[in-house]
């Protein structure tokens, strides 16, 4: 992450917040979040491969939202390099997640990008 004021970082934060809040209540979302939601089944399958010891339904909701956003960007939208997406996901985990979130996100994304190309 270059700057917390980077428009791409701000956009990712908004997407993360929408994905997270959807876990608790229905609401209107941005078109980009809608695309992520429409691909949730494929994304969750990738998350299961990336972290098989953690069932999707048991993953912390913030971490799950970060992983869904990152997996969408890595495998579906493919608009940024993998390194950038992973770095951003780790930064979001530091900002929004718990103490173990950055390591968990890094491990899951590192595993899936090296084993699922």
Backbone bond lengths (Angstrom), bond angles and torsions (degrees), N, CA, C in turn:
res aa  C-N    CA-C-N  psi(-1)  N-CA   C-N-CA  omega(-1)  CA-C   N-CA-C  phi
1 X - - - 1.434 - - 1.522 108.19 -
2 X 1.285 117.00 122.91 1.455 122.38 -179.63 1.525 111.35 -76.61
3 X 1.331 117.02 -46.03 1.458 121.46 -175.94 1.526 109.31 -154.74
4 X 1.334 115.93 144.15 1.469 117.54 176.74 1.531 112.42 -67.61
5 X 1.334 116.80 -10.53 1.454 121.31 179.66 1.533 112.27 -98.57
6 X 1.322 116.42 2.84 1.461 121.62 178.04 1.526 108.36 -62.17
7 X 1.327 118.34 128.25 1.478 120.31 -178.01 1.529 113.12 -58.16
8 X 1.327 117.91 -32.58 1.472 119.95 178.52 1.522 110.72 -68.37
9 X 1.334 117.17 -38.15 1.465 120.93 177.69 1.531 109.87 -67.21
10 X 1.299 116.90 -43.03 1.466 121.23 178.58 1.531 110.24 -61.52
11 X 1.329 116.87 -40.69 1.467 121.15 178.12 1.533 110.46 -63.24
12 X 1.335 116.78 -43.70 1.470 120.00 178.84 1.525 110.96 -63.43
13 X 1.325 117.65 -39.40 1.464 120.81 178.38 1.525 110.17 -61.31
14 X 1.322 117.23 -43.22 1.465 120.77 179.50 1.530 110.84 -63.65
15 X 1.337 116.60 -43.59 1.467 120.42 178.06 1.523 110.58 -62.26
16 X 1.323 117.10 -43.62 1.457 121.48 178.45 1.524 110.48 -59.93
17 X 1.314 117.13 -46.36 1.462 120.62 -179.66 1.530 111.49 -61.89
18 X 1.331 116.98 -39.65 1.472 119.66 177.97 1.529 110.98 -66.65
19 X 1.329 116.77 -44.95 1.467 120.03 179.46 1.522 111.09 -61.33
20 X 1.311 116.48 -42.68 1.463 120.85 179.67 1.526 111.08 -63.84
21 X 1.321 117.38 -47.29 1.465 119.85 -176.70 1.528 112.27 -66.53
22 X 1.325 117.00 -26.22 1.470 119.98 177.59 1.525 112.21 -65.00
23 X 1.327 117.21 -21.62 1.467 120.61 177.73 1.534 111.15 -66.28
24 X 1.330 116.25 -19.33 1.458 120.35 -173.52 1.525 114.43 -113.85
25 X 1.345 117.47 -28.76 1.456 118.98 178.53 1.525 110.63 -159.89
26 X 1.332 114.29 153.03 1.467 120.95 178.63 1.515 108.97 -75.02
27 X 1.307 115.26 144.07 1.461 120.38 179.45 1.512 109.69 -162.26
28 X 1.298 116.03 169.19 1.466 120.47 173.42 1.518 107.53 -75.23
29 X 1.328 114.88 141.89 1.461 119.40 179.65 1.523 109.91 -130.86
30 X 1.310 114.87 166.47 1.463 120.66 178.66 1.527 109.87 -69.86
31 X 1.320 117.14 159.62 1.472 120.20 177.24 1.539 112.46 -57.94
32 X 1.312 116.98 -36.05 1.474 120.11 179.31 1.528 111.14 -65.64
33 X 1.327 117.05 -43.39 1.466 120.68 176.81 1.517 110.09 -63.50
34 X 1.310 117.44 -38.39 1.467 121.94 177.73 1.528 110.35 -59.13
35 X 1.324 117.41 -40.47 1.467 121.12 177.78 1.529 110.90 -62.30
36 X 1.321 116.46 -40.30 1.470 120.38 178.21 1.521 109.56 -64.12
37 X 1.328 116.30 -45.18 1.472 121.53 -179.45 1.532 110.57 -60.55
38 X 1.317 116.73 -42.13 1.470 120.35 -179.73 1.525 112.33 -64.50
39 X 1.320 117.26 -22.11 1.466 122.07 -179.26 1.526 112.79 -106.06
40 X 1.322 117.40 14.49 1.462 121.31 -175.15 1.526 112.69 -57.48
41 X 1.309 118.17 -39.74 1.474 120.21 -178.00 1.528 110.40 -61.18
42 X 1.312 117.37 -48.25 1.469 121.66 179.89 1.529 109.86 -65.62
43 X 1.321 116.28 -42.84 1.461 121.30 -179.64 1.528 110.25 -62.43
44 X 1.327 117.49 -46.34 1.464 120.78 -179.66 1.529 112.09 -64.36
45 X 1.324 117.52 -32.49 1.467 119.90 174.80 1.530 109.98 -63.22
46 X 1.326 116.75 -40.45 1.466 120.96 178.05 1.528 110.62 -66.55
47 X 1.330 116.79 -39.57 1.463 120.15 177.53 1.521 110.08 -62.88
48 X 1.328 117.16 -40.57 1.461 121.40 178.39 1.534 111.01 -61.48
49 X 1.331 116.64 -39.25 1.470 120.39 176.61 1.527 111.18 -68.24
50 X 1.330 116.04 -36.62 1.459 120.87 -176.64 1.527 112.31 -73.05
51 X 1.319 116.39 -33.25 1.464 120.89 -177.61 1.525 109.70 -138.43
52 X 1.342 117.22 68.85 1.465 119.96 -173.77 1.531 114.19 -62.88
53 X 1.324 117.36 -22.80 1.458 119.42 -179.41 1.536 112.53 -80.65
54 X 1.342 116.46 -5.88 1.464 121.65 179.44 1.529 109.78 -121.00
55 X 1.337 118.81 102.00 1.464 120.08 176.89 1.532 110.02 -59.69
56 X 1.308 117.08 141.28 1.466 122.54 -176.62 1.527 111.16 -52.10
57 X 1.323 116.97 -42.18 1.467 119.75 -177.24 1.532 112.78 -69.28
58 X 1.330 117.87 -12.84 1.468 121.47 -179.89 1.526 112.93 -101.87
59 X 1.333 117.54 -8.28 1.463 120.91 -179.67 1.523 109.20 -72.80
60 X 1.317 115.74 137.82 1.460 122.60 175.18 1.528 108.90 -46.93
61 X 1.326 118.18 135.14 1.474 122.38 -173.11 1.530 112.89 -61.31
62 X 1.321 117.81 -35.19 1.468 120.17 177.35 1.527 109.29 -67.80
63 X 1.324 116.63 -47.17 1.461 120.34 179.40 1.526 110.95 -61.13
64 X 1.319 116.32 -39.82 1.463 120.58 179.00 1.530 110.97 -63.37
65 X 1.314 117.32 -42.68 1.464 120.46 178.49 1.531 110.64 -63.71
66 X 1.325 117.04 -40.28 1.472 121.02 178.07 1.524 110.15 -64.43
67 X 1.325 116.59 -45.56 1.469 120.06 179.11 1.523 111.48 -63.21
68 X 1.311 117.69 -42.00 1.472 120.09 179.54 1.521 111.01 -62.24
69 X 1.313 116.58 -43.42 1.459 120.30 178.18 1.529 110.64 -62.73
70 X 1.329 116.72 -47.23 1.463 120.80 -178.56 1.531 111.51 -65.13
71 X 1.318 117.93 -42.91 1.462 120.80 179.54 1.534 110.62 -64.49
72 X 1.319 116.48 -38.58 1.464 120.00 176.36 1.525 109.61 -60.30
73 X 1.325 115.87 -47.40 1.463 119.29 -178.73 1.534 111.77 -66.82
74 X 1.323 117.34 -38.07 1.469 120.88 -178.00 1.519 113.13 -70.27
75 X 1.337 117.15 -42.82 1.454 120.21 -168.73 1.524 115.98 -112.82
76 X 1.322 117.81 -14.28 1.456 119.04 -177.38 1.531 111.35 -115.79
77 X 1.321 117.90 -59.15 1.474 118.14 -177.82 1.528 111.96 -77.21
78 X 1.314 117.67 -37.42 1.479 124.20 175.86 1.529 112.72 50.03
79 X 1.333 117.04 41.03 1.462 120.69 -177.77 1.525 113.02 -91.53
80 X 1.319 117.86 -16.53 1.462 121.78 -178.46 1.520 108.93 -128.40
81 X 1.334 116.89 157.13 1.470 119.71 175.82 1.534 110.84 -64.47
82 X 1.316 116.44 149.64 1.465 122.07 -178.07 1.527 111.69 -55.48
83 X 1.312 117.51 -42.00 1.469 120.98 -179.12 1.527 110.98 -59.53
84 X 1.309 117.05 -41.76 1.469 121.54 179.29 1.525 110.23 -64.68
85 X 1.323 116.55 -44.90 1.471 121.25 -179.20 1.526 110.76 -62.32
86 X 1.321 116.63 -44.76 1.468 120.54 179.72 1.524 110.65 -65.13
87 X 1.330 117.39 -45.35 1.472 120.34 177.89 1.524 111.52 -58.88
88 X 1.326 117.12 -43.21 1.463 121.23 178.34 1.525 111.22 -63.86
89 X 1.334 116.63 -42.23 1.463 120.01 179.71 1.531 110.55 -62.19
90 X 1.318 117.06 -40.54 1.470 120.82 178.25 1.527 110.06 -64.95
91 X 1.324 117.48 -41.80 1.471 121.09 177.92 1.528 110.63 -62.34
92 X 1.331 117.40 -42.01 1.464 120.56 177.37 1.531 110.45 -63.74
93 X 1.333 116.49 -38.16 1.468 120.49 178.54 1.534 110.40 -65.25
94 X 1.326 117.18 -38.62 1.468 120.35 177.31 1.522 110.85 -65.00
95 X 1.324 116.15 -38.07 1.455 121.46 -176.07 1.527 112.56 -78.15
96 X 1.336 117.31 -40.38 1.464 121.24 -172.39 1.529 114.28 -109.94
97 X 1.313 117.63 -25.60 1.457 120.61 -172.21 1.517 113.76 -88.95
98 X 1.328 113.80 -172.48 1.453 121.33 178.33 1.520 111.09 -87.99
99 X 1.321 114.98 -172.29 1.465 121.05 -177.67 1.522 113.17 -60.67
100 X 1.323 117.06 -34.62 1.465 120.16 -176.81 1.532 112.95 -95.12
101 X 1.311 116.92 -4.90 1.465 120.58 -176.16 1.532 114.12 -59.12
102 X 1.338 119.47 -48.42 1.475 118.35 -178.52 1.533 112.84 -58.10
103 X 1.324 116.88 -42.50 1.470 120.06 179.89 1.526 110.77 -66.98
104 X 1.327 117.23 -41.28 1.462 120.84 179.27 1.523 110.80 -63.24
105 X 1.324 117.31 -47.21 1.465 122.14 -179.89 1.527 109.69 -62.24
106 X 1.319 117.00 -46.09 1.462 121.34 179.62 1.524 110.91 -60.23
107 X 1.315 116.71 -45.89 1.466 120.68 -179.49 1.521 112.55 -63.50
108 X 1.325 116.37 -46.02 1.467 120.16 -178.85 1.525 111.09 -64.94
109 X 1.315 117.52 -46.20 1.466 120.36 -178.76 1.520 111.25 -70.25
110 X 1.317 116.96 -37.60 1.468 119.86 176.55 1.516 111.25 -62.84
111 X 1.329 116.40 -41.86 1.456 121.32 -179.97 1.533 111.33 -64.35
112 X 1.305 116.06 -46.64 1.465 119.15 -176.20 1.529 111.58 -70.47
113 X 1.324 118.46 -34.72 1.456 119.05 -178.70 1.513 112.53 -75.48
114 X 1.326 118.19 -25.98 1.469 119.77 177.63 1.519 112.03 -87.82
115 X 1.336 117.48 -23.43 1.467 120.06 -175.87 1.519 115.13 -109.92
116 X 1.324 118.96 -3.61 1.461 120.65 -174.53 1.523 110.64 -138.20
117 X 1.292 116.56 66.44 1.466 119.37 -179.26 1.497 110.68 -99.55
